Amino acid sequence: MDFTTILILLAALVGGFFVYKNFFSKKKVNVDSDSDSDSDEGTAEEIEKKEFTLETLAKHNNAANKIYVSLKGIVYDVTENDLYAPDGKYNMFAGKDATYNLAKGTFDAATLNKMDLTGLKRSEKEEVDNYSEHYEMKYTEVGWLKEWKKSE
C-alpha cells in the first residue's frame, strides 16, 4: 500500500466515525437515582412535555436557553448536538419548525416554520418521515407545537 491509499483509508475511517457519532448514536437518557428507595436501580428522569407556540419555541435557539427544534409538530431537545449550536451548520433550525426545510432539503430561512405541506411530493413526505424516525431515536421529545397543522 502506498502513502496516498493509507491517507484515503484514514480519512474514510475518520469521516465514517463522524457520521456515526452525529447521526446514528442513540440519545442519552438522564438517570436520576432515588436515594429513599430500597432498589439499587435508578429511574429514568421523566420529562414533562408541554405545548409550545412559535413564539416560545423561538426562545430556544441557543445553549443558554436549551436548543429545541420542531419536526412535524413534535419539539425535540437538540442542545447536546453541536451542529445546532450558534456556530453550527444547522443553527438556522434552532427554535424553529424545520419540517418543510428538511422535506425539501433547503436552508432557505423564508420557509422555516412553514406548516402547509400540501404541495410536497411523496418522496419529500417520506424524507420527513425518515428525519422524524431519526429525531425520535436520537433526541428527547420535550413537547408539541400548538400551531402545527398536519397537511397530507
Buried (B, 14 or more C-beta within 10 A) or exposed (E): EEEEEEEEEEEEEEEEEEEEEEEEEEBEEEEEEEEEEEEEEEEEEEEEEEEBEBEBBBEBBBEEEBBBBBBBBBBBBBBBBBBBBEEBEBBBBBBBBBBBBBBBEEEEEEBBBBBEBEEBEEEBBEBBEEBBEBBBEBBBBBBBBEBBEEEE
